[in-house]
């Protein structure tokens, strides 16, 4: 599931690509949630927060975002590599 090269990159760089680990349905749902949040909640006075913390802080606890990990092989990969 994870190659030695991917493991080493994750360990050294803190990130690695896992093509196909997340279904396109989950990605589409997350993108739609981000677009809707930006369209309805963007506040220019919060730009510093967006730049430093999260561009969509109101989505932090939303399932559309967390499901990118919890409903994909991403969680299994991280459990294996990091003991999550």
One Martini backbone bead per residue (centre of mass of N, CA, C, O) as a GRO file, in nm:
protein
   84
    1UNK     BB    1   0.056   0.063  -0.019
    2UNK     BB    2   0.352   0.157   0.076
    3UNK     BB    3   0.632   0.279  -0.007
    4UNK     BB    4   0.947   0.352   0.076
    5UNK     BB    5   0.945   0.629  -0.060
    6UNK     BB    6   0.686   0.738   0.071
    7UNK     BB    7   0.770   0.703   0.360
    8UNK     BB    8   1.018   0.889   0.348
    9UNK     BB    9   0.871   1.144   0.260
   10UNK     BB   10   0.681   1.161   0.499
   11UNK     BB   11   0.902   1.176   0.715
   12UNK     BB   12   1.062   1.427   0.593
   13UNK     BB   13   0.809   1.625   0.474
   14UNK     BB   14   0.494   1.549   0.575
   15UNK     BB   15   0.438   1.440   0.274
   16UNK     BB   16   0.221   1.261   0.032
   17UNK     BB   17   0.128   1.096  -0.247
   18UNK     BB   18  -0.201   0.915  -0.310
   19UNK     BB   19  -0.315   0.793  -0.568
   20UNK     BB   20  -0.660   0.713  -0.523
   21UNK     BB   21  -0.733   0.730  -0.205
   22UNK     BB   22  -0.956   0.931  -0.308
   23UNK     BB   23  -1.252   0.985  -0.403
   24UNK     BB   24  -1.423   1.184  -0.620
   25UNK     BB   25  -1.673   1.227  -0.442
   26UNK     BB   26  -1.525   1.348  -0.196
   27UNK     BB   27  -1.390   1.579  -0.345
   28UNK     BB   28  -1.644   1.715  -0.456
   29UNK     BB   29  -1.779   1.769  -0.183
   30UNK     BB   30  -1.551   1.948  -0.071
   31UNK     BB   31  -1.547   2.161  -0.293
   32UNK     BB   32  -1.841   2.250  -0.258
   33UNK     BB   33  -1.807   2.344   0.036
   34UNK     BB   34  -1.593   2.558  -0.022
   35UNK     BB   35  -1.750   2.728  -0.225
   36UNK     BB   36  -1.988   2.792  -0.037
   37UNK     BB   37  -1.829   2.925   0.189
   38UNK     BB   38  -1.703   3.151   0.017
   39UNK     BB   39  -1.979   3.270  -0.087
   40UNK     BB   40  -2.112   3.308   0.227
   41UNK     BB   41  -1.837   3.372   0.442
   42UNK     BB   42  -1.672   3.583   0.332
   43UNK     BB   43  -1.426   3.797   0.511
   44UNK     BB   44  -1.200   4.045   0.472
   45UNK     BB   45  -1.135   4.086   0.789
   46UNK     BB   46  -1.019   3.760   0.790
   47UNK     BB   47  -0.753   3.724   0.622
   48UNK     BB   48  -0.543   3.653   0.833
   49UNK     BB   49  -0.675   3.390   0.918
   50UNK     BB   50  -0.672   3.255   0.644
   51UNK     BB   51  -0.358   3.268   0.605
   52UNK     BB   52  -0.284   3.123   0.903
   53UNK     BB   53  -0.514   2.884   0.925
   54UNK     BB   54  -0.792   2.923   0.733
   55UNK     BB   55  -0.994   2.969   0.460
   56UNK     BB   56  -1.223   2.763   0.611
   57UNK     BB   57  -1.308   2.765   0.932
   58UNK     BB   58  -1.614   2.653   0.912
   59UNK     BB   59  -1.497   2.351   0.804
   60UNK     BB   60  -1.332   2.192   1.018
   61UNK     BB   61  -1.607   2.010   1.129
   62UNK     BB   62  -1.676   1.894   0.857
   63UNK     BB   63  -1.747   1.608   0.684
   64UNK     BB   64  -1.643   1.678   0.395
   65UNK     BB   65  -1.349   1.689   0.505
   66UNK     BB   66  -1.300   1.443   0.698
   67UNK     BB   67  -1.380   1.222   0.477
   68UNK     BB   68  -1.115   1.228   0.318
   69UNK     BB   69  -1.002   1.035   0.547
   70UNK     BB   70  -1.229   0.842   0.690
   71UNK     BB   71  -1.342   0.749   0.372
   72UNK     BB   72  -1.050   0.631   0.318
   73UNK     BB   73  -0.724   0.510   0.275
   74UNK     BB   74  -0.579   0.727   0.442
   75UNK     BB   75  -0.621   0.613   0.726
   76UNK     BB   76  -0.472   0.345   0.684
   77UNK     BB   77  -0.203   0.466   0.610
   78UNK     BB   78  -0.158   0.628   0.874
   79UNK     BB   79  -0.180   0.391   1.067
   80UNK     BB   80   0.066   0.240   0.952
   81UNK     BB   81   0.284   0.473   0.966
   82UNK     BB   82   0.190   0.632   1.258
   83UNK     BB   83  -0.021   0.502   1.458
   84UNK     BB   84  -0.321   0.643   1.466
   0.00000   0.00000   0.00000
